């Protein structure tokens, strides 16, 4: 997909965005709970349910409106004149098939036309009589006037359309009038519905519709024809199987809920709902489903307690232990897993999932075939023992391959631990690119590795994505390490693929130590007499070659650079610190104390933003001398180097409001935080004198000399008001340094607060609390692989 230009927006009016009139409130209506019309007679004379949609006119445009309403499960009545034979062919066919109702307005008219009356006014009178057949509390909801089309030779007059509009509005019926935007309460967007099934399997009679995914585009009346072209451009740039991916995720959600309902039924576990009726945990949880379609700011990465680690080796030793999770916790965990799968997995993997694979991904234990064997399963698996490729611990084949060739059991395998960089494929190292495209037999990828990198892997290579979902990171980590050892002992080249650099919070050390001295896992098929407890007594196996670690471009360094935020900068930041707010087992870690000349990069902490900000503002000594100032700049960078990369720039005191605002609209993981004066250093004309005392101290190691102070409040020259400080400016438009500003141990003290606040005002703007920039520069298209 072509990279988009960088888009920048700011939040004003006390921190919140100023509404820009002229947009549409895009809603998705569904009428699936409404009883459809089933009467053969005219709906106005029957006792059938009130139609949701009325369509005035019977042309092909009316047929299009009827079809759109039918796909939303709405009941439709077409109001026409001249009899059904005067309607277009599609209208006649749908009436015959009892899909829509038909009302002939000519039959409702009670008076003959006079010289002073007109056919249009008679239609208004007939429509009023028709509406009077419904109770005031049960009127139709929408009416479309389609016979006002400019190109029609029998076009309804504007005066008649205005009368109809007034009539409907007096009854709270929303109206759409073709070619008269001022007589419209709603409009129809240009839409496209993606199929759930593969295109090559569609029959000749298949319309290509029927899927769950639907997109809508509107130009707000400025260019309807152009909207159609834009729709085509968007559709052709999305993966062809994106509709099937959506359908599979929906099926996965159903399977998760069915699994819980079955457990509740089998074991009598559940809760009591309204009226004393039992309900399952899935039904209770459905209201807060993190996968649901919603505009509420949310993230699938909300922290949850880690589950106890249960590994293949411990299972074989009989050390399973008991899982202390309740059914409610298990249901919530599965729903979060589906949300994570939706967020991170490539579309082709989502689209290629079979129902059996979906069930395995939702299982409490095991992954991709790694599950505790039982005597029964061992006996069944032994039937295929003649083929070494069909080991009971061998996972199902990847969606990327149909018939992978069996690996050699005589060749010694190799594990390559590789960093994939921040995300853009061109930022892979040459070594990583060759490993993925030429050397790998199987790739074990972390969930954060973007689809653009995975797309480089040849189809012959098996690809497995780790289940590092909330609460399951430790178990998923163990699963991946065991899988890597198992595949390497089968003679395969295993690429363990991580985002960024594996040595920066990538569990690099754990994996190196594990691969250096791995446990004895089964290598060959099991015989019928083999029991789970005897597997650990297998003969010693030849050690694997040393793991080759291929460094990657660290996201901690690359992400800020993508938005011109330097990690170190003379005059703004003399040091750089990378931290994480969460440690082993989800344990919260302490935040570092504030140092003026230091940039702090916080990884894996955006989901814990509230606690991180609280810790930063409250850290240090009781005197508050080492606390982070509330006006200190912070940048939250998401999906760096990807086409939809974004940065939210704010201050520590406002960043939580920024992330909860409608303008930001929720998180886009993965993300990181950058805190410090380097965030604003290169904005505009630059601000690189934060650490300078007299403009000449480049290393920022000031000793506490005094500065001259300015005077009154004023204007910054751009019409923006500033605080009551520094009214004098130099020849370059910069404020002179304030006196009594002391830097002791790298900390700015109270006399310099006003100047620092002014720096922030110059950076964000007067009264602006945050800025959002998103998109990748089109120049990056030069480096597409």
C-alpha positions in Angstrom: 0.0 0.0 0.0 1.3 3.4 -0.8 2.5 5.3 2.2 0.4 8.2 3.3 1.7 11.7 3.9 2.2 12.8 7.5 -1.0 14.3 9.0 -0.8 16.6 11.9 -3.6 17.8 14.2 -3.7 19.6 17.5 -6.1 19.7 20.4 -7.2 23.1 21.6 -10.1 24.6 23.5 -8.9 23.6 26.9 -7.2 20.4 25.6 -10.1 19.0 23.5 -10.5 19.2 19.8 -12.6 21.9 18.2 -15.4 20.4 16.1 -15.2 21.1 12.4 -18.7 21.3 11.0 -19.6 19.7 7.7 -19.0 16.0 8.5 -21.6 13.2 8.6 -22.5 11.1 11.6 -21.7 7.7 10.1 -23.8 5.1 11.7 -24.3 1.4 10.9 -28.0 0.5 11.2 -29.2 -3.1 11.6 -32.9 -4.1 11.7 -32.3 -7.8 12.3 -34.6 -7.8 15.3 -37.6 -6.4 13.4 -40.2 -8.7 12.1 -40.3 -8.6 8.3 -43.4 -7.9 6.3 -45.1 -11.1 5.3 -48.6 -10.1 4.2 -49.5 -10.7 0.6 -51.8 -7.7 0.6 -50.9 -4.1 0.7 -49.1 -3.3 3.9 -51.3 -0.2 4.5 -54.3 -2.5 4.7 -52.7 -5.4 6.6 -51.8 -6.0 10.2 -48.2 -6.8 9.5 -45.3 -5.1 11.2 -44.5 -1.4 10.5 -41.9 -1.2 7.7 -38.6 0.4 8.7 -38.1 1.9 5.2 -40.5 3.6 2.9 -39.2 4.3 -0.7 -41.1 6.9 -2.8 -40.6 6.1 -6.5 -40.2 2.8 -8.4 -37.1 3.4 -10.6 -33.8 1.5 -10.6 -32.6 4.0 -8.0 -35.5 2.9 -5.7 -34.4 -0.7 -6.3 -30.9 0.2 -5.2 -32.2 1.8 -2.0 -34.4 -1.2 -1.4 -31.5 -3.6 -1.8 -29.4 -1.7 0.7 -32.2 -1.7 3.3 -32.8 -5.4 2.7 -29.2 -6.2 3.4 -29.6 -4.5 6.8 -32.5 -6.8 7.5 -35.0 -3.9 7.2 -38.6 -4.3 6.0 -39.2 -2.2 2.9 -42.3 -0.8 1.3 -42.1 0.9 -2.1 -44.7 3.7 -2.7 -45.4 4.2 -6.4 -47.9 5.4 -8.9 -49.4 4.0 -12.1 -49.5 0.4 -10.8 -46.8 -2.2 -10.2 -46.5 -2.6 -14.0 -45.0 0.9 -14.1 -42.2 -0.1 -11.7 -38.7 -1.2 -12.8 -38.1 -4.9 -13.4 -36.2 -5.4 -10.1 -38.9 -3.8 -8.0 -41.5 -6.0 -9.7 -39.4 -9.1 -9.1 -38.8 -8.4 -5.4 -42.5 -7.7 -4.8 -43.3 -11.0 -6.6 -40.8 -12.8 -4.4 -42.3 -11.1 -1.3 -39.0 -9.5 -0.3 -40.6 -6.0 -0.3 -44.1 -4.5 0.0 -45.8 -2.4 -2.6 -48.3 0.4 -2.2 -50.0 2.1 -5.2 -50.6 5.7 -4.1 -53.2 6.1 -6.9 -55.5 3.7 -5.1 -55.3 5.8 -1.9 -56.2 9.1 -3.5 -59.8 9.9 -2.5 -60.4 13.0 -4.6 -60.1 13.6 -8.3 -57.7 16.3 -9.5 -59.0 19.8 -10.0 -57.6 22.7 -12.1 -56.0 24.2 -9.0 -54.5 20.9 -7.8 -51.5 19.0 -9.1 -50.5 15.3 -9.2 -47.6 16.1 -6.9 -49.9 17.6 -4.2 -52.2 14.6 -4.5 -49.2 12.4 -3.8 -48.5 14.3 -0.6 -52.2 13.9 0.4 -52.1 10.1 -0.4 -48.8 9.7 1.6 -50.4 11.5 4.6 -53.4 9.1 4.4 -51.0 6.1 4.2 -49.1 7.3 7.3 -52.3 7.8 9.2 -52.8 4.0 9.1 -50.0 3.7 11.6 -50.2 4.7 15.2 -48.2 7.8 16.1 -45.8 5.7 18.2 -45.2 3.1 15.6 -44.4 5.0 12.4 -41.8 4.0 9.8 -38.3 5.3 10.6 -37.0 6.3 7.2 -38.3 7.6 3.9 -36.3 7.9 0.6 -37.6 10.1 -2.1 -36.0 8.7 -5.3 -38.1 10.3 -8.0 -36.4 13.7 -7.7 -33.3 12.5 -9.7 -32.1 15.3 -11.9 -31.7 13.0 -14.9 -35.3 11.7 -14.7 -37.8 12.8 -17.3 -40.7 12.4 -14.8 -38.9 14.1 -12.0 -40.9 15.2 -8.9 -40.8 19.0 -8.4 -38.9 20.5 -5.6 -42.1 22.0 -4.1 -43.6 18.5 -3.8 -40.5 17.1 -2.3 -40.4 20.0 0.2 -44.0 19.3 1.2 -43.2 15.6 1.7 -40.2 16.5 3.7 -42.2 18.8 6.0 -44.9 16.1 6.4 -42.4 13.4 7.4 -40.4 15.7 9.7 -43.6 16.6 11.6 -43.9 12.9 12.3 -40.2 12.4 13.2 -39.5 10.3 10.0 -36.0 10.8 8.7 -35.9 11.7 5.0 -33.4 11.3 2.2 -34.3 13.3 -1.0 -32.2 12.5 -4.1 -30.3 15.5 -5.5 -31.6 17.9 -2.8 -29.1 17.9 0.1 -31.0 20.5 2.0 -34.0 18.2 2.1 -32.0 15.3 3.6 -31.7 14.1 7.2 -29.5 11.3 6.2 -27.6 10.2 3.1 -26.3 6.9 1.7 -22.6 6.3 1.6 -20.8 4.5 -1.2 -20.3 1.0 0.2 -18.6 -2.2 -0.5 -19.2 -5.6 1.2 -16.3 -8.0 1.2 -17.1 -11.7 0.7 -16.4 -14.2 3.4 -15.5 -17.0 1.1 -12.5 -17.1 -1.3 -13.1 -15.4 -4.6 -12.0 -18.4 -6.6 -14.7 -20.6 -4.9 -17.5 -18.3 -5.7 -20.2 -19.6 -8.1 -21.2 -17.7 -11.2 -24.4 -16.7 -9.4 -22.5 -15.3 -6.4 -22.9 -11.5 -6.1 -19.6 -11.2 -4.1 -21.6 -10.0 -1.1 -22.6 -11.6 2.1 -19.6 -11.0 4.3 -19.4 -9.3 7.7 -16.9 -6.7 6.6 -18.3 -3.6 5.0 -16.7 -0.2 4.2 -18.5 3.1 3.6 -17.2 6.3 2.0 -18.9 9.7 1.8 -17.8 13.0 0.4 -20.5 14.8 2.3 -22.2 15.8 -0.9 -19.1 17.2 -2.5 -18.4 14.5 -5.1 -20.6 11.4 -5.3 -18.9 10.1 -8.4 -15.5 10.6 -6.8 -16.6 8.7 -3.8 -17.1 5.6 -6.0 -13.6 5.9 -7.4 -12.1 6.3 -3.9 -14.0 3.2 -2.9 -12.5 1.2 -5.7 -9.1 2.4 -4.8 -9.5 1.4 -1.2 -10.9 -2.0 -2.1 -8.1 -2.9 -4.5 -5.5 -2.0 -1.9 -6.8 -4.2 0.8 -5.9 -7.9 0.9 -8.3 -9.9 -1.2 -9.1 -12.3 1.7 -9.7 -9.6 4.3 -13.4 -10.4 4.3 -12.7 -14.1 5.1 -10.4 -13.0 7.9 -13.2 -11.0 9.5 -15.5 -14.0 9.1 -13.0 -16.3 10.8 -12.5 -13.9 13.7 -16.3 -13.9 14.1 -16.4 -17.6 14.1 -13.6 -17.8 16.6 -15.7 -15.6 19.0 -18.6 -17.9 18.6 -16.5 -20.9 19.4 -15.1 -19.3 22.5 -18.6 -18.6 23.8 -19.9 -22.0 22.8 -17.1 -23.6 24.7 -18.0 -21.7 27.8 -21.7 -22.5 27.5 -20.9 -26.2 27.0 -18.7 -26.2 30.1 -21.4 -24.4 32.1 -24.0 -27.0 30.9 -21.8 -30.0 31.6 -20.6 -28.9 35.0 -23.5 -26.8 36.1 -21.3 -23.7 36.3 -22.8 -20.3 35.6 -24.6 -17.3 36.9 -28.2 -16.4 37.4 -29.6 -13.8 35.0 -32.8 -11.8 34.9 -35.8 -13.7 36.2 -33.6 -16.4 37.8 -32.7 -17.9 34.5 -29.1 -19.3 34.4 -26.7 -17.6 32.0 -23.2 -18.6 31.0 -20.1 -16.6 31.7 -19.7 -15.9 28.0 -23.1 -14.2 28.0 -22.2 -12.1 31.0 -18.9 -11.2 29.3 -20.3 -10.5 25.9 -21.3 -6.9 27.0 -17.7 -6.1 27.5 -16.3 -8.1 24.5 -12.9 -6.4 23.6 -13.4 -7.6 20.0 -16.7 -5.8 19.6 -17.2 -3.0 17.0 -16.9 0.2 19.1 -15.5 3.6 18.9 -14.7 3.6 22.6 -10.9 4.1 23.1 -9.5 0.7 24.1 -6.6 -1.5 23.8 -6.3 -5.3 23.7 -3.1 -5.0 25.8 -4.7 -4.2 29.2 -2.5 -6.0 31.8 -3.8 -9.1 33.4 -2.2 -11.5 35.9 0.2 -14.0 34.4 -1.0 -17.6 34.3 1.1 -20.3 35.9 3.7 -21.7 33.5 2.9 -25.2 32.4 5.5 -26.6 29.9 5.8 -29.7 27.8 8.7 -30.9 29.9 6.9 -30.4 33.2 3.9 -32.1 31.8 5.9 -35.1 30.9 7.4 -35.2 34.4 3.9 -35.2 35.8 4.3 -31.7 37.2 1.1 -30.3 35.8 -0.2 -28.7 38.9 -3.6 -27.2 39.2 -4.8 -24.2 37.2 -6.4 -21.8 39.7 -8.2 -19.7 37.1 -12.0 -19.4 37.5 -14.3 -19.8 34.5 -14.9 -16.1 34.4 -11.2 -15.5 34.2 -10.8 -18.1 31.5 -13.6 -16.6 29.4 -12.2 -13.2 29.7 -8.7 -14.4 28.8 -10.0 -16.2 25.6 -11.8 -13.0 24.5 -8.6 -11.0 25.0 -6.7 -13.6 23.0 -9.1 -13.1 20.1 -8.7 -9.4 20.4 -4.9 -9.8 20.2 -5.2 -12.1 17.2 -7.3 -9.5 15.5 -4.8 -6.8 16.3 -1.5 -8.5 15.3 -1.9 -11.5 13.0 -1.5 -11.0 9.3 -4.7 -11.1 7.3 -3.6 -14.2 5.3 -3.1 -16.1 8.5 -6.5 -15.0 9.9 -8.1 -15.9 6.6 -6.5 -19.3 6.4 -7.5 -20.5 9.8 -9.5 -23.7 9.9 -12.1 -24.4 12.6 -9.8 -27.0 14.1 -7.0 -24.5 14.4 -9.4 -21.9 15.9 -10.2 -24.4 18.7 -6.6 -25.1 19.3 -5.8 -21.4 19.6 -8.5 -21.1 22.3 -7.4 -24.1 24.3 -6.2 -23.6 27.8 -3.2 -25.8 27.4 -0.8 -26.6 24.6 -0.2 -24.9 21.3 0.2 -26.0 17.8 0.2 -29.7 18.8 2.2 -29.3 22.1 -0.2 -30.8 24.6 0.2 -33.3 27.4 -0.1 -36.8 25.8 -2.3 -39.4 27.3 -2.2 -43.2 26.9 -5.1 -43.1 24.5 -3.6 -40.4 22.3 -0.3 -42.1 22.4 -1.9 -45.3 21.1 -3.7 -43.5 18.3 -0.6 -41.5 17.3 1.5 -44.7 17.2 -0.5 -45.8 14.2 1.4 -43.2 12.1 4.8 -44.0 13.7 6.2 -45.1 10.4 6.5 -41.5 9.3 8.9 -39.4 11.3 7.2 -36.3 10.1 4.0 -37.3 12.0 5.4 -37.0 15.5 2.7 -36.5 18.2 4.4 -33.2 19.1 4.6 -31.9 15.5 2.3 -29.0 15.0 -0.1 -28.8 12.1 1.4 -27.4 8.9 1.4 -23.7 8.4 -1.1 -21.8 6.2 1.9 -21.0 4.0 2.5 -24.5 2.9 0.5 -27.5 1.8 3.1 -30.3 1.7 6.3 -29.4 3.4 9.1 -31.9 2.8 10.0 -34.0 5.9 13.2 -32.8 7.5 16.3 -34.9 7.8 16.8 -36.5 11.2 20.5 -36.9 10.5 21.3 -33.3 9.8 22.0 -31.1 12.8 19.7 -28.1 12.9 20.4 -24.5 13.8 18.5 -21.8 15.8 18.8 -18.2 14.5 17.6 -15.6 17.0 16.8 -12.6 14.8 15.6 -9.0 15.4 13.2 -7.8 12.7 13.6 -4.1 13.4 10.8 -1.6 14.1 8.5 -2.8 11.3 9.3 -1.5 7.9 10.8 -4.4 5.8 13.6 -2.2 4.5 14.9 -1.8 8.1 15.8 -5.5 8.3 19.5 -6.2 8.3 20.9 -8.0 5.3 21.6 -11.0 7.6 18.0 -11.1 8.8 16.6 -10.8 5.3 18.7 -13.7 4.1 17.8 -15.9 7.0 14.1 -15.3 6.4 14.1 -15.6 2.6 16.8 -18.3 2.1 17.8 -20.2 5.2 14.7 -20.7 7.3 12.7 -24.0 7.4 10.4 -22.7 10.1 9.8 -19.2 11.5 8.7 -18.8 15.1 7.6 -15.2 15.3 6.5 -13.0 18.1 3.0 -11.5 17.7 4.5 -7.9 17.2 6.3 -8.8 14.0 4.3 -7.0 11.4 2.6 -8.6 8.4 4.9 -6.7 6.0 7.9 -8.6 7.3 6.2 -12.0 7.5 5.1 -11.4 3.8 8.8 -11.8 2.8 8.9 -15.4 4.0 8.6 -17.9 1.1 5.4 -20.0 1.1 7.5 -23.2 1.6 8.5 -22.0 5.1 6.3 -22.9 8.0 5.3 -19.8 10.1 4.0 -20.0 13.7 3.0 -16.9 15.7 3.4 -16.9 19.5 0.4 -16.7 21.7 1.9 -13.9 23.8 -1.5 -12.6 24.8 -2.3 -10.8 28.1 -1.7 -13.2 31.0 -0.2 -15.9 28.8 3.2 -14.4 27.9 5.3 -16.7 30.1 3.5 -19.8 28.9 3.8 -18.7 25.2 7.5 -18.0 25.7 8.1 -21.5 27.0 6.1 -23.0 24.1 8.2 -21.1 21.6 11.5 -22.2 23.2 10.4 -25.9 23.3 9.2 -25.7 19.7 12.5 -24.2 18.6 14.6 -27.0 20.2 12.3 -29.7 18.9 12.5 -28.5 15.3 16.3 -27.9 15.5 16.8 -31.5 16.7 14.8 -32.6 13.7 17.5 -31.0 11.5 15.6 -27.8 10.6 16.8 -24.3 10.5 14.7 -22.5 13.0 14.4 -18.7 12.9 13.2 -17.3 16.2 11.9 -13.9 15.0 11.4 -10.9 17.3 10.5 -7.3 16.8 13.2 -4.7 17.1 16.4 -6.0 18.7 16.1 -9.3 20.6 18.4 -8.0 23.4 16.1 -5.0 24.2 13.3 -6.5 26.3 13.1 -9.5 23.9 13.9 -12.3 26.4 17.1 -12.7 24.5 19.0 -14.0 27.5 16.3 -16.5 28.5 16.3 -18.1 25.1 20.1 -18.2 24.7 20.4 -20.0 28.0 17.6 -22.4 27.3 19.0 -23.3 23.8 22.4 -23.8 25.3 21.2 -26.5 27.7 17.7 -27.7 26.6 15.8 -30.5 28.2 15.5 -33.9 26.6 12.3 -33.7 24.5 11.0 -36.5 22.3 12.6 -36.7 18.9 11.1 -39.8 17.3 7.5 -41.2 17.1 6.3 -43.0 20.2 5.6 -46.7 20.4 2.2 -47.9 21.7 3.9 -49.0 25.0 5.4 -45.6 25.7 3.9 -43.7 28.6 4.2 -40.0 29.3 6.3 -40.5 32.4 8.9 -42.6 30.5 9.6 -39.9 27.9 12.0 -38.1 30.1 14.3 -41.2 30.3 15.2 -40.9 26.6 18.9 -41.3 25.8 21.0 -38.1 26.0 20.8 -36.1 22.8 23.6 -34.3 20.9 23.8 -30.6 21.9 22.7 -28.1 19.4 25.1 -25.7 17.7 25.4 -22.4 19.5 22.5 -20.1 18.8 23.4 -17.4 16.3 22.0 -14.0 17.4 21.4 -11.5 14.6 20.9 -8.0 16.0 18.1 -5.8 14.8 17.4 -2.1 14.6 15.9 -1.4 18.0 12.5 0.1 18.1 13.6 2.0 21.2 16.0 4.0 19.0 14.3 3.9 15.6 10.7 4.9 16.7 11.7 8.3 18.1 13.9 8.9 15.0 11.0 8.3 12.7 9.4 11.5 14.2 12.5 13.6 14.5 12.8 13.0 18.2 16.5 12.6 19.1 17.5 10.2 21.8 20.5 12.4 22.6 20.9 16.0 21.5 23.5 18.6 22.4 21.8 21.2 24.6 18.8 19.0 25.3 19.7 15.5 26.2 23.1 14.1 27.2 22.0 10.6 28.1 19.4 8.0 27.1 17.7 5.4 29.3 15.5 2.5 28.2 13.2 1.1 30.8 10.0 -1.0 31.2 7.4 -0.5 33.9 6.7 -4.2 34.2 9.2 -7.0 35.1 9.2 -10.8 35.3 5.8 -12.2 36.0 4.1 -8.9 35.5 5.7 -7.3 38.6 5.6 -3.5 38.6 9.1 -1.9 38.5 10.1 1.5 39.9 10.6 4.4 37.6 13.9 6.2 37.5 14.4 9.6 39.1 14.2 12.8 37.0 17.4 14.1 35.4 17.0 17.2 33.3 19.5 16.1 30.6 18.2 12.6 30.2 15.8 11.1 27.7 13.8 8.2 29.0 12.3 5.6 26.6 9.6 3.5 28.2 8.8 0.2 26.4 5.7 -2.0 27.0 4.1 0.6 29.2 1.4 2.4 27.2 -1.3 0.0 28.5 -0.2 1.1 32.0 -0.1 4.8 31.1 -1.9 5.9 34.2 0.3 4.1 36.7 3.4 5.1 34.8 2.5 8.8 34.8 1.6 8.7 38.5 5.0 7.0 39.3 6.9 9.6 37.3 5.2 12.6 38.9 5.5 11.0 42.3 9.0 9.5 42.2 12.1 10.9 44.0 12.6 12.3 47.4 9.9 13.6 49.7 10.8 17.2 48.9 9.8 16.7 45.3 13.2 17.9 44.0 13.6 14.8 41.8 10.0 14.4 40.6 9.3 14.8 36.9 7.7 18.2 36.3 4.1 17.9 35.1 4.9 20.1 32.1 7.7 17.8 30.9 7.2 16.8 27.2 6.2 13.2 26.4 5.7 11.5 23.1 3.7 8.3 22.7 4.8 6.6 19.5 2.8 3.8 17.9 3.5 1.4 15.1 6.7 3.3 14.1 7.9 2.9 10.5 4.6 1.4 9.4 2.2 3.3 7.1 -0.2 4.1 10.0 2.5 5.2 12.4 1.4 7.9 14.9 2.8 10.1 17.6 0.8 11.8 20.3 2.9 14.7 21.8 1.8 16.2 25.1 3.0 16.8 28.6 2.9 14.4 31.6 -0.1 16.2 33.1 -2.2 16.1 29.9 -1.1 12.9 28.2 -3.8 10.7 29.8 -6.5 13.0 28.7 -5.0 13.0 25.2 -5.1 9.2 25.0 -8.7 9.1 26.2 -9.8 11.8 23.8 -12.0 11.2 20.7 -9.3 12.7 18.5 -6.8 10.0 19.4 -9.5 7.3 19.4 -7.7 4.6 21.4 -4.3 3.0 21.2 -2.6 1.4 18.2 -0.2 -1.1 19.7 2.7 -1.6 19.7 3.7 1.7 21.3 6.3 3.3 23.4 6.8 6.5 25.5 9.6 9.0 25.2 9.9 11.4 28.1 12.2 14.4 28.3 13.3 17.7 26.7 14.6 16.0 23.6 10.9 15.5 22.5 10.6 19.2 21.5 14.3 19.7 20.6 13.9 19.6 16.8 10.4 20.9 16.5 10.1 24.0 14.2 13.2 26.1 14.4 14.6 23.9 17.2 15.0 24.3 20.9 18.4 23.0 21.9 19.4 25.4 24.7 17.5 23.5 27.5 20.8 22.6 29.2 22.8 25.7 28.2 23.4 28.4 30.8 24.9 31.1 28.5 24.5 29.5 25.1 28.0 28.0 25.1 27.8 25.0 27.4 27.2 22.2 24.9 27.5 19.3 27.3 24.8 20.5 29.6 26.8 20.1 32.8 25.9 23.5 34.2 27.1 24.6 37.6 24.5 27.0 38.8 25.3 30.5 37.5 22.5 33.0 37.5 20.6 34.4 34.5 18.8 37.6 33.9 15.1 37.7 34.3 12.5 39.2 31.9 9.4 41.2 32.8 5.7 41.2 31.9 3.2 39.0 30.0 2.9 39.6 26.3 2.4 38.0 23.0 4.6 35.5 21.2 4.3 37.3 17.9 1.8 34.8 16.4 -1.2 36.0 18.2 -0.9 33.5 21.0 -0.9 34.7 24.6 2.0 33.5 26.9 2.5 33.3 30.6 3.6 36.3 32.7 7.3 36.0 32.0 10.0 36.9 29.5 8.4 39.9 27.6 11.8 40.8 26.1 13.1 38.9 23.1 16.4 38.8 21.2 17.0 39.4 17.5 16.0 35.8 16.7 12.6 36.1 18.5 13.8 34.0 21.5 13.2 34.9 25.1 16.3 35.8 27.1 17.1 33.4 30.0 15.5 34.1 33.3 17.7 35.0 36.3 18.1 32.8 39.3 17.7 29.7 37.2 19.9 27.0 38.8 20.8 23.6 37.5 21.9 21.4 40.4 22.7 17.8 39.7 20.9 18.2 36.4 17.6 19.3 37.9 15.9 22.6 37.0 14.6 24.4 40.1 11.7 26.7 40.7 13.2 29.8 39.2 13.3 28.2 35.8 9.7 26.8 35.8 8.3 29.8 33.9 10.9 29.5 31.2 10.3 25.8 30.8 6.5 26.3 30.6 7.1 28.9 27.9 9.2 26.3 26.0 6.3 24.0 26.0 4.0 26.8 24.9 6.3 27.5 22.0 6.4 23.8 21.1 2.7 22.9 21.3 1.1 26.4 21.0 -0.8 28.6 23.4 -3.6 26.7 25.0 -2.9 23.5 23.1 -2.5 20.4 25.3 -1.5 17.8 22.7 -0.7 17.3 19.1 -1.3 14.2 16.9 0.9 13.4 13.9 0.4 10.3 11.8 1.4 8.7 8.6 4.6 7.7 6.9 6.3 10.0 4.5 5.8 9.1 0.9 9.6 9.1 0.5 9.6 5.7 2.3 8.1 4.2 -0.8 11.6 4.4 -2.3 12.6 1.6 0.0 9.7 -0.8 -0.4 10.8 -4.4 -0.9 
